[in-house]
Amino acid sequence: MAKPKTPRGLDATEDHLYAGLFRANLHPGQTLTIIASTEPDPTLDGRSAYAERQAYEQQLIGSAAEIKTESTLTESAPTAAEPDLSGLVRHLILAADQFIVRRALPDAPDGRSVIAGYPWFGDWGRDTMISLTGLTVTTGRPQVARSILRTFARFVDQGMLPNRFPDAGEVPEYNTVDATLWYFEAIRAYHAATNDDVLLGELWPVLQEIIDWHQRGTRYRIQVDPADGLLYAGEPGVQLTWMDAKVGEWVVTPRIGKPVEVNALWFNALRFMADTARRLGHPAESYQAAAQQAETGFARFWNETFNYCYDVLDGPQGHEAGLRPNQLLAVSLPYSPLNLPQQRAVVDVCARQLWTSHGLRSLDPRDPSYVGHYGGGPLERDGAYHQGTVWGWLIGPFVSAHLRVYGDPALARTYLTPFLRSLFGTNVGNLSEIFDGDPPFQGRGCPAQAWSVAEALRAWQEINCFEKA
């Protein structure tokens, strides 16, 4: 007899550790407090423990003083259908804290890392670096960012950050091309907020090593093409970009070649290295020259026919012209290789075809490969994961890119606030990983996702800072 299945196509029964059973009879007016903690010396008095937690949450909100949470952000009094945005942002600040965890090392017992999503993700390099600014710097906790940046530096190998941190006794997995490049942007954002030249100097040798490995070649054919200065990556059977779904031996979106967001990140990293070298008193010429070549080479991404960027250049079947949101990073990152008309064209086409009230679709609905519903078993779900499914974290790059080309914070906020209001949806106080590509954009995947929360916070603060400027 076949085992019953869940809607996700998995077995409906499984084994769990049975920790205990609690029973109590409550009469009207009575309360029951259960205290559960992983701390070695928890407070076992219910009222005291609750008061400590409330004080801690108020401290978190107070630390994020730069984020406007006043109720004046709404144009009129909130209603049941139009919730108060100030409460939403405060919820986001508290939600951000749950993803920051201890990652103790032998010589760094207070190390920190980021859980990518609950309930089933661990700490992943890519997710950590994309989330870091929103979870820590934006919320007024740069010391946490500093700890995480130092922790990850210890695991750089052959110029690469691990995509997944190892559990006890396991070997780190180095199978990502973009996590390492996001590391540069996370450091840049941290330094922009703190001017911490001490950490910059400490990490400088690691950053130099990373650039060197990418220029001469590292795992999975990740190497700069000397002909155009762009970064090539990939080989059959592996998934290196954030579009990394794989079922058995089927890599759904292999994207072998020169992915557009990878090279936007590469150019951004080289420009950051040139600026950092000058700041620290080191020679900057080689980084500046590499950045110039990459910027010139990046012009190859522009598709004159469709007036937006190719998604991948020089792949096994040539260039990939499908409309995806990855090109937004060529506009949203601090250093853009596109000119202003090109930047505006990218934002406009993404707004028309990819933006939804819950993030951006991973593929144009007009594309024959588009899948508008994320559901079914593992094969169906992974087959839809990056073929139309909406990703919440992409709202951050979209808002940043929109602000860059239009300079209209009020308009940018209209793109962001519908996503914030999903906090009052199924996952109270949190933001989902993904949503269906078709209306009504049902939340899917992890019900609590670090980069969804982080990028919503970062984009909200960026809009506020733009208004103040």
N, C-alpha and C positions, 0 to 999 in steps of 0.2 A: 504494500500500500504506500503510495507516495506521501511524503511529508507535506503538511499544509505550508503554504507560502504567504509571506507578507506582501503588501502592495509594492514593495521594493524588490520582489523576486527572491527574497532570502528565506531561509527556514524560519518558521513561526515560533519554534521553540529552541532553546539553547540552555547551556549550563551557566550558572552564576554562583559566586561565593555567597553562601547564606550567612549574613552577618548577625542577624538577630530579629526578634519580633517584639514590637511594643504594643501593649493593649492598655486602654484606659477608658473609664466611664466618666463623661463630663455632664454636669447638670447646668442649667441656664445660669450664665454669669461666671462660670468657672473657666479657667484657662489651664493649658498644659504647655510647658516649655520643654523642648528637647534640645540639648546642646550637643553638637557634633563638631569635632575639630581635629585637625592634623597637627596642631601645635603640641610641643612636649609638655607645656604647663598651661593648659587652657583655663579660662575663668569659668567655673562651674556654677556660679550663681546666675540664674536666668536674667534677672533684672540688670545686673552689672554687665553681663555679656552683651545684652541688647543695647545698653547705654554706650558701651565701648564701641559697638558697631556704628551706632548713630553718630558718635563723635568722629569716628574715622571717615565716614561718608561726608560729613560736613567739611572735614579737612580737605578731602579730595576736591570738593566743589570750590572751596576757598583757594586751593592751589591753582585752579584753572581760572583765575580772575580775569585773564585777558580775553576769555570767551564771553561775549555778551549773552547773558541769559535773562535779561529783563523782559517783563511781559510786554513792554512797548514795542518789541519786535513784531508783534502782530498788528495788523492794521485796524482791527476791531476786537471787541471782547470775544474770547474763545467760546465756542459752543461745543456740544457733543460731536457735531460733524466737523468742527474746525478747531482741533485741540490747541492749547496754549503752547507755542513753540518754546517758550522759556523752560517749561517742564520737560519737553522732549530733549533739549540740549543737556539739562541736568541729568536726565536718565542716561544719555550717551556717555557723560563723564563717568558716571558710576559703572556703566557697562564696560568701559575701557579698562577699568582696573582688574576685572576678572581674568583677563587674558595674560596679565603679567605674572610670571611664576618664578620660583627659585630654580636656578640651574647651578648647583654647587659644583665647584671644581676642587681638586686637592689643595691648590694654593689660593683658591678664591671661593671660600665658603659662602659668600654673599652674592655670587653670580646670579644674573637674571636672564630670562629668556621669555619668549612669547608663545602661548598656545594658539595655534592657527584657528581652531574652531571647536566648539562643543556640540555633540558629545564624542566625536570619534577622531579628531585630528590631534597630533602632537605638536612639537615645536619644529617648524620648517623654516629653512633659511630665507626662501623667497617671501613667504608670508610675513616673517618677522621684519625684514627690511622695508617692505612696502608699508607695514603697519606702524613702524617705530615712531615716525614723526607724530602721527595723530594720537597714538596711545600715550606718548610720554612728553614730547616737547610741547605739543599743543595744550596738554593738560597741566603744564607747569611742573613737570617731574623730570627735568633733564638729567638728574643724577641716575635715574633708572636707565635712560637711554645710554649714558656713558658706560654703565656696567654691562649692558647688552652688547654694545659695540666692542668692548674689550674682550668679552667672552667669546664672541664669534671670531675675533682675530686669531685666537689660539688654535682654531680648527681650519685655517686656510691651508690648503694643500695643492701643490701644482697650480697656484694662482686661482683656486676656486674655493668658494664657501660650500659647505655641505647643504644639500637641499633638505635633508632630514637629520636632526640630531640623533645620535645613537642612544638607545637605552642601555642599561648595564650589560656589558659584555658584547655589545654589537659594534659593528664598524660603521662609521659615517658613510652616507650615500652622497657621492659627488656626481649628480646627474642633472644639473641645471646650468644654463648659460646666463640667465638674467639675474639670479639671486646675488651673484658677486657684483654685478654692475649696480644693482639697487643699493648695495652696501655703500658705494661712493655717495649716492644721493642722500642716504640716511646720515652719513657723516657730515655732508655739506649742510643739511638742514639743522643738525645739532649744533654745528659750529656757528651758523648764522644766528642762532638764538643765544649762544653762550660766549662766543669769542674764546673758547677754550683751546688756546694754542698748545697747551701742555699735551692734551690728548691727541691733537693733530700731529704733533711731533712724535709722539709715541707710536702712532699708527702709520706714519709716513713710510718706514721701510716695508711694511706689509703691503701698502698700496703700490709702492714701486714694484714689488715682486709680482703683484697681480697683473699690472700692466705689461711687464716683461714677458710673463708666461702667455698672455693673450697675443702678444705680438709675434712670438716665436712658435706658439702652438702648444696646446694642452689636450686634455681628454676630448674624445668625441669630435675630433677634427675642428675644435674651436681654435680659430687662428685668423689673424688679420690678413686679408688679401692685399699683397703689396701693390696690385694694379690700381686699386681704388681706395685703399685705406679703410674699407668696411670689414666688419667682423662676420666671418662665415662660421656656421656651426651645424653639426648634425651628421648622423649616419643611420642606416636602416636599423629599425628595431628599438630606437630610443626616442624619448620625448623630452626635449630640453627646455622649451619655452613654458610660459605659464599655461598655455593651452596643451596640457599634458595628459589627456585621457588616453588610457591604454587598456584594452581588454584582451587578455592572453597575449598573443603576438601581434595583435592589431593595434597599431598606433593611429588613432583617429585623425589627428591633425599633426603630422610629422614636422611640417614646416622646415625641412632641411634646406639650407642655403643661407641667405642673409635676411633674417626677419627684421621688419621695420622698427619695432619697439626696441629690439636688442641693439640696433645701430643708433637709435636715438639715445639710448642709455650709454652706449659706448662713446659717442661724441660728447655727451654731458660729462662723463667721467674724465675724458681727456682735458676738457676745458677746466674742470675743477682741479685737476692735477697741475695744470699750468698756473692757475691762480694760487694754489697752495704752495707750489714751489717758490713762487715769488714772495709769498708771505713769510715762509720759513727761511728765506735766504738761500735757496738751492737753485741750480740752473733750470730754467723753464723752457728752453728753446725746443728740446726734443718733443715735449708734450704739446707745445703750441703748434709745431709743424705737423704732428700726427693728427691733431684736431683739425687743422686746416685741410689736410688731405681727406679726412673723413667727411668734412662738410662739403667739399667739392664732390666727393664720390656719392654723397647722399642725394645729390640732384638726380641720380639714376632712378630713385624711387618714384619720382613724379610721373604719373600716368596722364599724359596730355589728353588722351581720349576721354577719360572719365573725370578728370579734374580732381583727383585725389591720389593718394599714395598706393603703390603696389604693397601687398602685405608681405611678400617674400620675393627677393631677387635671386636669380641664378640657382634655382632649385633643380631637381632632377628632370622636371618637365618644363623648365623655363621659369618665367616670372608668374607669381600667383596674384591675380588681379581682383579677387573677391573683396567686397567691402567689409572690413572688420574694424573694431575700435582701436586696434593696436597703434595705429598711426597718430592717435591723439597724444601719445607721449612725445612725439616730435614737435608738438605745440606746447604742451603743459609743463615740460621740464624747464628749469631755469635757462638753459642754453639750447636754443632751437636752431636746427640746420635749415629750416624753411623760411622763405621770405613772407612778408605780411599777407599778400594776396593768397598765397598757398595755405598759410595758417588759417585764414578765414574760410577758405573753401573746405578744408578738412572739418572745421567746427560745424559749418553749415550742413554738410552732407551727413555727418554723424547725428546732428540734431533732427534732421528730417527722417532718417531711415533707422537709426539705432537707438536713440534715446527713448526711454519709457519712464513712467513715474517711479520705477523701482531700480533704475540703473540703466545700463546700456546692453543691448543685444550683442551677442558675440558674432553674429553674422547677419547680413542684410536679409530681410524677409523675402526679397525678390529672388534670392539665390536658389537654384534648384536643390542645393544641399541643406537648406534651412529646415530646422525642426523646431516647431513652436511649443511643444509640450515636453517637459522633462518628467518621464515616468516609465513604469515597467520594470523589467529585471535589469541586472547590471549591464547587459549588452545594450539595451535600449537607452538606459540612462547615460551611460558613458558615450554612446553614439550621439546624444543630444547635448552633452555637457558644454561644448564650445561650438556648436553648430546652430546657434540661435538663442540658446538659454541666456537670460539676462543676468548680469553680474553686478551686484551692488557696489563693489569697490570702484568700479569704473566711473561712478559719478564724480569721484574726486578729480581725476585727470580731465574729465569733461568740463567741470566748473572752472578749473584753473585755466584751461585752454580758452574757454569762453570769455573769462575776465581779461585774458591777454589780448584778445583781438577786438573785443567790443568795449571793454572798460566800463561795463554797466552792472554794478553790484546788485541793484534791485532786480534786474532781469535774470542775472545768474542765480539769485536766490529762488526764483520761481521754478528753476529746474531741480533744485535741491530739496525744497521743503516737502514735496510729495513723498520723497523717500524717507525723510525724517518721520513723517506721520505714520509710516508703517510700523513704528514702535508701538502704536496703539492697536496693532493688528493681532495676528495669532501669537506672535512671540512678544509678549508684553515686556517692554524694557530692553529689547535687543533687536538686532538687525540680522536677517537671514543671509546666507551665503549667496544663494541664487534664486531666480524666479522664472516661471514660464515665460517664453518669449511672446506668447499670445495673451491677450486679455482673458481673465482679469489679473494676470501676473501673480499667480499663486506662489507663495513662498515655498522653496524647496531646499534640499541639501541641509547643511548644518543650520539649526535655528539660531545659533549665536556664532557669528564669524568675525574674527579680529579685524580683517582689512575692510570689511563693510563699515563697522563702527569707526575705525580709525580714519578712513578717508572721508566719511561724513563729517566728523569733527574737524579734520584739517581743512576741508573745503569751507565749512561754516566760519572758521576763524579767518581764513583768507579773504572771504567776502567782507567780514567786519573790518579787517585791517585795510582793505582797499577803500572802504568808506571813510576811514579816518585819515587816509593819506591826502 
